[in-house]
């Protein structure tokens, strides 16, 4: 029987070095990890070997974490990036009924709200004045939404703040927009792009397995629809993030298959900017209260998923993001030692995770990010949405020549 790591062992794993851990690993685990490290490519091992890593416990799990941290250092250096942005959830009215969501409301509930496009534009102006250069715009799906509402949001934001990067609309919202307008998917995405859509959140993915998706939300778009939206967006020049929600009803095999699917899409399109593991926040969700899920991810699962992402996506998606809103301060820092190299966005107004029961807050200032990153022994750097502009947030005289070298981001 595999040995389960204690809380103290997991919290102290950053002090471990791969070359110290490797000799104690089972031969098959060590072989898999060494091939990934040697090639810096997650495609160096088979699906079966990847699933074995996903089930690693005890010393083998420590080996996975140490290998991921070493690979992170080789691929991304010691920088930890973040983006200054504002989250804008334009409505909480939604008919989809996802059981993992505590944010949505029915149209007759007392605390519903809905923003006209001009109000979203005003919030973008406020964000710009506070230093944000990106707005992340998503919301519920109400019945009778004006057919071109998403386009009109883009126009309102670009009119109010022409220089603002718009990161907006999940694949579920794109499918709904296509339904509302009757346009073809490619034409609809081109219209959004031409009216100001810069990048697409790769959310609404959860687990890309239709059996699991049916449990999570019977009305959500299918796996095939999610893939079609993402591939088409990439082909239209709209890059996106990629995500996975873990810690509910899925198994480690689902994690691995999803990462392999994302690799496949990335190898075709090159359109993903990063991968974002999203830990399930269970407290206020129907999924948990109906007894359909576990109580969110364990500490070991949080660390393992980030480490697997670094290892299995290496050579394909080399930016692994910590979703700080779903983690506490210490855990988010631990994930930086388990393969992650990005802290995501400041957000300013995060609501969806908070409604589900997350306690990390709605906003982390750039200064707070810098402190968290420095405490973790890494170098803070502000980036833009697509990782093409990176500004190190330390005086150059505090950095060694090696540290000032900027890594290549993919």
C-alpha positions as CSV (number, residue, x, y, z in Angstrom):
1,X,0.0,0.0,0.0
2,X,1.3,3.5,-1.0
3,X,2.4,5.7,1.9
4,X,0.4,8.9,2.2
5,X,2.4,12.0,2.9
6,X,1.8,13.9,6.1
7,X,0.8,17.6,6.1
8,X,4.2,18.6,7.3
9,X,5.9,16.6,4.6
10,X,3.8,18.3,1.9
11,X,4.4,21.7,3.3
12,X,8.1,21.2,3.5
13,X,8.6,19.6,0.1
14,X,10.1,22.8,-1.5
15,X,13.3,22.1,0.4
16,X,13.7,18.9,-1.5
17,X,16.0,18.7,-4.6
18,X,15.2,16.4,-7.5
19,X,18.7,14.9,-7.5
20,X,18.3,14.0,-3.8
21,X,14.9,12.5,-4.3
22,X,15.5,10.6,-7.5
23,X,17.5,7.6,-6.1
24,X,14.7,6.6,-3.7
25,X,12.0,6.5,-6.4
26,X,10.5,3.3,-7.9
27,X,12.4,2.5,-11.1
28,X,9.3,3.1,-13.4
29,X,8.5,6.4,-11.9
30,X,12.1,7.6,-12.0
31,X,12.4,6.5,-15.6
32,X,9.2,8.5,-16.7
33,X,10.3,11.6,-14.9
34,X,13.9,11.4,-16.2
35,X,12.6,11.1,-19.8
36,X,10.5,14.3,-19.4
37,X,13.4,16.2,-17.8
38,X,15.8,15.1,-20.5
39,X,13.6,16.1,-23.4
40,X,11.7,18.9,-21.6
41,X,8.7,17.4,-23.4
42,X,5.7,15.8,-21.7
43,X,5.1,13.8,-24.9
44,X,8.2,11.7,-23.9
45,X,6.1,9.2,-21.9
46,X,3.0,7.1,-22.7
47,X,-0.6,7.7,-21.5
48,X,-0.2,4.8,-19.1
49,X,3.0,6.2,-17.6
50,X,1.3,9.6,-17.2
51,X,-1.6,8.0,-15.3
52,X,0.9,6.2,-13.0
53,X,2.4,9.6,-12.2
54,X,-1.1,10.9,-11.5
55,X,-1.6,8.2,-8.9
56,X,1.8,8.8,-7.3
57,X,1.8,8.8,-3.4
58,X,4.5,9.0,-0.8
59,X,8.0,9.3,-2.0
60,X,6.9,9.0,-5.6
61,X,4.7,12.1,-5.2
62,X,7.7,14.0,-3.7
63,X,9.6,12.9,-6.8
64,X,6.8,14.3,-9.1
65,X,6.8,17.6,-7.2
66,X,10.6,17.9,-7.3
67,X,10.8,17.1,-11.0
68,X,8.1,19.6,-11.8
69,X,9.9,22.3,-9.9
70,X,13.2,21.6,-11.7
71,X,11.5,21.6,-15.0
72,X,9.8,24.9,-14.1
73,X,13.2,26.5,-13.4
74,X,14.6,25.2,-16.7
75,X,11.6,26.4,-18.8
76,X,10.5,29.5,-17.1
77,X,13.4,30.6,-14.9
78,X,12.8,32.2,-11.5
79,X,10.3,34.8,-12.7
80,X,6.7,34.6,-11.4
81,X,4.4,36.7,-13.6
82,X,1.1,38.4,-13.0
83,X,-1.3,40.7,-14.9
84,X,-3.0,43.8,-13.6
85,X,-6.7,43.3,-14.5
86,X,-10.3,43.7,-13.4
87,X,-12.9,41.0,-13.4
88,X,-16.3,42.1,-14.6
89,X,-19.3,39.7,-14.2
90,X,-22.0,41.6,-16.1
91,X,-24.9,39.5,-14.7
92,X,-25.6,36.8,-12.2
93,X,-28.8,35.7,-13.9
94,X,-28.4,32.3,-15.5
95,X,-30.6,29.5,-16.8
96,X,-27.8,26.8,-17.2
97,X,-28.0,25.5,-13.6
98,X,-24.4,24.3,-13.1
99,X,-24.3,22.3,-9.8
100,X,-20.8,23.5,-9.0
101,X,-21.8,27.2,-9.2
102,X,-23.1,29.3,-6.4
103,X,-22.9,32.6,-8.3
104,X,-25.9,32.3,-10.6
105,X,-29.4,33.4,-9.7
106,X,-32.9,32.9,-11.2
107,X,-34.5,35.9,-12.8
108,X,-36.9,36.5,-9.9
109,X,-34.5,36.4,-7.0
110,X,-34.0,39.5,-5.0
111,X,-30.3,40.0,-5.5
112,X,-30.1,39.7,-9.3
113,X,-28.3,42.3,-11.4
114,X,-27.6,43.0,-15.1
115,X,-25.2,45.6,-16.6
116,X,-25.9,47.4,-19.8
117,X,-22.9,47.6,-22.1
118,X,-22.3,51.2,-21.1
119,X,-21.9,50.2,-17.4
120,X,-19.3,47.6,-18.4
121,X,-17.5,50.4,-20.3
122,X,-17.6,52.5,-17.1
123,X,-16.1,49.7,-15.1
124,X,-13.3,49.4,-17.7
125,X,-12.5,53.1,-17.3
126,X,-12.3,52.7,-13.5
127,X,-10.0,49.7,-14.0
128,X,-7.7,51.7,-16.4
129,X,-7.5,54.5,-13.9
130,X,-6.4,52.0,-11.2
131,X,-3.6,50.6,-13.4
132,X,-5.4,47.6,-15.1
133,X,-4.6,46.9,-18.7
134,X,-6.9,43.9,-19.1
135,X,-10.6,43.4,-18.3
136,X,-11.8,39.8,-17.9
137,X,-15.5,39.8,-18.8
138,X,-17.9,36.9,-18.2
139,X,-21.3,36.4,-16.8
140,X,-24.4,34.3,-16.5
141,X,-26.6,33.3,-19.4
142,X,-30.1,34.9,-19.0
143,X,-33.0,34.1,-21.2
144,X,-33.9,36.8,-23.8
145,X,-30.4,38.3,-23.9
146,X,-30.2,40.8,-26.8
147,X,-28.7,38.9,-29.7
148,X,-25.7,41.2,-30.1
149,X,-25.2,42.0,-26.5
150,X,-21.6,40.5,-26.4
151,X,-20.6,42.5,-29.4
152,X,-22.1,45.6,-27.8
153,X,-20.1,45.1,-24.6
154,X,-16.9,45.0,-26.7
155,X,-17.8,48.2,-28.5
156,X,-18.6,50.0,-25.3
157,X,-15.3,49.0,-23.7
158,X,-13.2,49.9,-26.7
159,X,-15.0,53.2,-27.0
160,X,-14.4,54.0,-23.4
161,X,-10.8,52.7,-23.2
162,X,-9.3,52.0,-26.6
163,X,-6.1,50.6,-25.2
164,X,-7.7,48.1,-22.8
165,X,-7.1,44.4,-23.6
166,X,-10.5,42.5,-23.6
167,X,-10.3,39.0,-22.4
168,X,-13.9,37.9,-22.6
169,X,-16.6,35.3,-23.0
170,X,-16.3,31.6,-22.2
171,X,-16.9,29.0,-24.9
172,X,-20.4,28.5,-23.3
173,X,-21.1,32.2,-23.9
174,X,-19.8,31.9,-27.5
175,X,-22.2,29.0,-28.2
176,X,-25.1,31.0,-26.7
177,X,-24.2,34.1,-28.9
178,X,-24.2,31.9,-32.0
179,X,-27.6,30.6,-31.0
180,X,-29.0,34.1,-30.4
181,X,-27.7,35.5,-33.6
182,X,-28.1,32.6,-35.9
183,X,-24.6,33.2,-37.3
184,X,-22.0,30.5,-38.1
185,X,-19.4,30.0,-35.4
186,X,-16.5,31.2,-37.4
187,X,-18.4,34.3,-38.6
188,X,-19.5,35.1,-35.1
189,X,-16.0,34.9,-33.6
190,X,-14.7,37.0,-36.5
191,X,-17.3,39.6,-35.7
192,X,-16.3,39.7,-32.0
193,X,-12.6,39.9,-32.9
194,X,-13.3,42.8,-35.3
195,X,-15.2,44.6,-32.6
196,X,-12.5,44.4,-29.9
197,X,-12.3,40.8,-28.5
198,X,-8.6,40.2,-27.9
199,X,-8.4,36.8,-26.1
200,X,-10.9,34.2,-24.9
201,X,-11.0,32.6,-21.4
202,X,-10.7,28.8,-21.8
203,X,-13.2,28.4,-19.0
204,X,-16.5,26.3,-19.1
205,X,-14.1,23.3,-19.6
206,X,-14.4,21.8,-16.1
207,X,-13.6,18.2,-17.1
208,X,-13.7,17.5,-20.8
209,X,-15.5,14.2,-20.4
210,X,-19.3,14.2,-21.2
211,X,-20.2,11.7,-18.5
212,X,-18.6,14.0,-15.8
213,X,-20.0,17.1,-17.5
214,X,-23.6,15.6,-17.3
215,X,-23.2,15.3,-13.5
216,X,-21.8,18.8,-13.2
217,X,-24.3,20.5,-15.5
218,X,-26.7,18.7,-17.8
219,X,-27.3,21.9,-19.8
220,X,-23.7,22.9,-20.4
221,X,-22.0,22.7,-23.8
222,X,-20.5,19.4,-24.7
223,X,-16.9,18.5,-24.9
224,X,-17.0,18.6,-28.7
225,X,-18.6,22.0,-28.6
226,X,-15.9,23.3,-26.3
227,X,-13.2,22.0,-28.5
228,X,-14.8,23.4,-31.7
229,X,-15.1,26.9,-30.2
230,X,-11.5,26.9,-29.0
231,X,-10.0,25.5,-32.2
232,X,-12.1,28.0,-34.3
233,X,-11.1,30.9,-32.1
234,X,-7.4,30.0,-32.4
235,X,-7.8,29.8,-36.2
236,X,-9.4,33.2,-36.2
237,X,-6.4,34.7,-34.4
238,X,-8.0,34.8,-31.0
239,X,-5.8,33.2,-28.4
240,X,-7.2,31.7,-25.2
241,X,-6.3,30.2,-21.9
242,X,-7.0,26.6,-21.0
243,X,-8.4,25.3,-17.8
244,X,-9.5,22.3,-15.8
245,X,-11.6,22.1,-12.6
246,X,-10.5,19.3,-10.2
247,X,-11.5,18.0,-6.8
248,X,-15.1,17.1,-7.4
249,X,-16.3,13.8,-9.1
250,X,-13.4,13.2,-11.5
251,X,-10.4,10.8,-11.2
252,X,-6.7,11.3,-11.9
253,X,-7.2,9.6,-15.3
254,X,-9.5,12.5,-16.2
255,X,-6.7,15.0,-15.4
256,X,-4.3,13.2,-17.6
257,X,-6.7,12.8,-20.6
258,X,-7.6,16.5,-20.4
259,X,-3.9,17.6,-20.4
260,X,-3.3,15.3,-23.4
261,X,-6.3,16.8,-25.2
262,X,-5.0,20.3,-24.6
263,X,-1.6,19.3,-25.9
264,X,-3.2,18.0,-29.0
265,X,-5.1,21.2,-29.6
266,X,-2.0,23.3,-28.9
267,X,0.1,21.3,-31.3
268,X,-2.5,22.0,-34.0
269,X,-3.2,25.7,-33.3
270,X,-0.5,27.2,-30.9
271,X,-3.3,29.3,-29.5
272,X,-3.2,28.6,-25.7
273,X,-1.3,31.2,-23.6
274,X,-1.4,29.2,-20.4
275,X,-3.0,26.4,-18.4
276,X,-5.0,27.2,-15.3
277,X,-5.8,24.4,-12.8
278,X,-9.0,25.4,-10.9
279,X,-9.6,23.7,-7.6
280,X,-13.3,23.0,-6.9
281,X,-14.6,25.2,-4.1
282,X,-17.4,23.1,-2.6
283,X,-18.8,24.8,0.4
284,X,-21.9,26.6,-1.1
285,X,-22.5,24.4,-4.2
286,X,-25.4,22.1,-5.0
287,X,-23.0,19.5,-6.2
288,X,-21.6,19.1,-2.7
289,X,-24.8,19.4,-0.8
290,X,-26.5,16.7,-2.9
291,X,-23.6,14.4,-2.0
292,X,-22.3,14.2,-5.6
293,X,-18.8,15.5,-5.0
294,X,-16.0,15.2,-2.4
295,X,-15.0,18.2,-0.3
296,X,-12.8,19.8,-2.8
297,X,-9.2,18.9,-3.5
298,X,-6.8,17.7,-0.8
299,X,-3.4,19.5,-0.4
300,X,-1.7,16.6,-2.2
301,X,-4.2,16.9,-5.1
302,X,-3.6,20.7,-5.4
303,X,0.1,20.2,-5.6
304,X,0.0,17.1,-7.8
305,X,-2.3,18.7,-10.4
306,X,0.0,21.7,-10.8
307,X,3.1,19.4,-11.0
308,X,1.4,17.1,-13.6
309,X,0.5,20.2,-15.7
310,X,4.1,21.3,-15.7
311,X,5.4,17.8,-16.6
312,X,2.8,16.7,-19.1
313,X,2.3,20.0,-20.9
314,X,6.0,20.7,-21.1
315,X,7.0,21.6,-24.7
316,X,3.5,22.6,-25.5
317,X,2.0,24.9,-22.9
318,X,4.8,26.3,-20.8
319,X,2.9,28.7,-18.6
320,X,1.2,27.2,-15.6
321,X,-1.0,29.5,-13.6
322,X,-2.0,29.5,-9.9
323,X,-5.6,30.4,-9.4
324,X,-5.1,32.3,-6.2
325,X,-8.8,33.0,-5.6
326,X,-9.3,29.3,-4.9
327,X,-6.3,28.8,-2.7
328,X,-5.0,30.3,0.5
329,X,-1.8,32.4,0.7
330,X,0.5,29.5,1.7
331,X,-1.0,27.0,-0.7
332,X,-0.7,29.4,-3.7
333,X,3.0,29.8,-2.8
334,X,3.5,26.0,-2.5
335,X,2.1,25.6,-6.0
336,X,4.8,27.9,-7.3
337,X,7.3,25.2,-6.1
338,X,5.2,22.5,-7.8
339,X,5.6,23.7,-11.3
340,X,3.6,27.0,-11.6
341,X,5.2,30.2,-12.9
342,X,2.3,32.6,-13.0
343,X,-0.1,34.1,-10.4
344,X,-2.8,35.2,-12.8
345,X,-4.6,38.5,-12.4
346,X,-5.2,41.0,-9.7
347,X,-9.0,40.8,-10.6
348,X,-10.2,43.7,-8.5
349,X,-13.7,42.3,-8.4
350,X,-13.8,38.5,-8.3
351,X,-17.3,37.1,-7.5
352,X,-17.7,33.6,-8.8
353,X,-15.2,31.7,-6.5
354,X,-16.2,34.0,-3.5
355,X,-19.9,33.0,-3.9
356,X,-18.9,29.3,-3.9
357,X,-17.1,29.7,-0.6
358,X,-13.6,30.7,-1.4
359,X,-12.0,32.9,1.2
360,X,-8.9,34.3,-0.6
361,X,-10.7,37.6,-1.3
362,X,-11.7,39.5,-4.4
363,X,-8.5,41.4,-5.1
364,X,-4.8,41.0,-4.7
365,X,-2.9,44.2,-5.4
366,X,0.3,44.2,-7.5
367,X,2.2,45.0,-4.3
368,X,0.7,41.9,-2.6
369,X,1.7,39.7,-5.5
370,X,5.2,41.0,-5.3
371,X,5.4,40.3,-1.6
372,X,4.0,36.7,-2.1
373,X,6.4,36.0,-4.9
374,X,9.4,37.4,-3.0
375,X,8.4,35.4,0.1
376,X,8.5,32.3,-2.1
377,X,12.1,33.1,-3.1
378,X,11.2,34.1,-6.7
379,X,11.3,37.2,-8.8
380,X,8.0,39.2,-9.5
381,X,7.3,40.4,-13.0
382,X,4.2,42.1,-14.4
383,X,3.1,40.8,-17.8
384,X,0.5,41.5,-20.4
385,X,-2.2,39.0,-21.3
386,X,-0.3,37.1,-23.9
387,X,3.1,37.0,-22.1
388,X,4.7,39.1,-24.8
389,X,5.7,42.0,-22.5
390,X,7.3,41.3,-19.2
391,X,8.5,43.9,-16.7
392,X,10.6,42.7,-13.8
393,X,9.5,44.4,-10.5
394,X,12.9,44.6,-8.8
395,X,15.8,47.0,-9.1
396,X,18.3,45.4,-11.6
397,X,21.1,45.8,-9.1
398,X,19.4,43.3,-6.9
399,X,19.4,40.6,-9.6
400,X,22.2,38.4,-10.8
401,X,23.1,38.3,-14.5
402,X,21.5,34.9,-14.7
403,X,18.2,36.1,-13.2
404,X,17.8,39.0,-15.6
405,X,17.6,36.6,-18.6
406,X,14.0,36.4,-19.7
407,X,12.7,32.9,-20.5
408,X,10.9,32.1,-23.6
409,X,7.2,31.8,-23.1
410,X,4.9,29.6,-25.2
